[in-house]
Amino acid sequence: MKAIVTVMLKDGVLDPQGKAIGHALHTLGFPQVGDVRAGKIIELELDETDRAKAKAAAEEMAKKLLANTVIESFRVELTG
């Protein structure tokens, strides 16, 4: 089973990468772009058939390593 963990900076946390992307898009002729936030996606292949256990394991991994929960939030989606 695959778990997809999406990690984003929490609202209110300065996102210099997002600001740079937004500026570059405006420079490239995309003035309709508003606020941009950048994050990361981590795909995990889990050797688990129970969806609840797989989601709990991925959430625990995110809390312990994949996300800095002080400044980042995360969500876990399962596929397969």
C-alpha positions as CSV (number, residue, x, y, z in Angstrom):
1,M,0.0,0.0,0.0
2,K,1.2,3.5,-0.8
3,A,1.0,6.4,1.6
4,I,1.3,9.9,0.3
5,V,2.3,12.5,2.9
6,T,1.9,16.1,2.0
7,V,3.8,18.6,4.2
8,M,3.1,22.3,4.1
9,L,4.2,25.3,6.2
10,K,1.4,26.4,8.6
11,D,-0.5,29.5,7.8
12,G,1.4,32.5,9.2
13,V,4.8,31.0,8.7
14,L,7.0,32.9,6.2
15,D,7.5,30.9,3.0
16,P,10.4,32.4,1.1
17,Q,10.4,29.6,-1.5
18,G,6.7,30.3,-2.2
19,K,7.3,34.0,-2.5
20,A,10.2,33.4,-5.0
21,I,8.0,31.1,-7.1
22,G,5.2,33.6,-7.1
23,H,7.6,36.4,-8.2
24,A,9.0,34.2,-10.9
25,L,5.6,33.3,-12.2
26,H,4.6,37.0,-12.4
27,T,7.9,37.8,-14.2
28,L,7.1,35.0,-16.7
29,G,3.8,36.6,-17.5
30,F,1.3,35.0,-15.1
31,P,-0.1,38.0,-13.3
32,Q,-3.2,36.0,-12.3
33,V,-1.2,34.0,-9.7
34,G,-1.9,35.2,-6.1
35,D,-0.2,33.8,-3.0
36,V,2.0,30.8,-3.5
37,R,2.9,28.2,-0.8
38,A,5.6,25.6,-1.4
39,G,5.7,22.2,0.3
40,K,6.8,18.7,-0.2
41,I,5.2,15.3,-1.0
42,I,6.7,12.1,0.3
43,E,5.5,8.7,-1.1
44,L,6.0,5.7,1.1
45,E,5.5,2.1,0.0
46,L,4.2,0.3,3.1
47,D,4.2,-3.4,3.7
48,E,0.7,-3.3,5.3
49,T,-2.7,-4.4,4.2
50,D,-4.8,-2.9,6.9
51,R,-5.7,0.7,5.9
52,A,-6.1,2.0,9.4
53,K,-2.7,0.6,10.5
54,A,-1.0,2.0,7.4
55,K,-2.5,5.5,7.9
56,A,-1.6,5.4,11.6
57,A,2.0,4.4,10.8
58,A,2.4,7.1,8.1
59,E,1.1,9.7,10.5
60,E,3.5,8.6,13.2
61,M,6.4,8.8,10.7
62,A,5.3,12.3,9.7
63,K,5.1,13.4,13.4
64,K,8.5,11.9,14.2
65,L,10.5,12.7,11.1
66,L,8.8,13.9,7.9
67,A,7.3,17.2,9.2
68,N,8.5,19.7,11.7
69,T,5.1,20.0,13.5
70,V,6.0,23.3,15.1
71,I,5.9,25.1,11.7
72,E,4.5,22.5,9.3
73,S,1.2,20.6,9.0
74,F,0.8,17.4,7.1
75,R,-1.9,15.1,5.7
76,V,-1.8,11.5,4.8
77,E,-3.6,9.9,1.9
78,L,-3.5,6.1,1.1
79,T,-3.6,4.6,-2.4
80,G,-3.8,1.0,-3.5
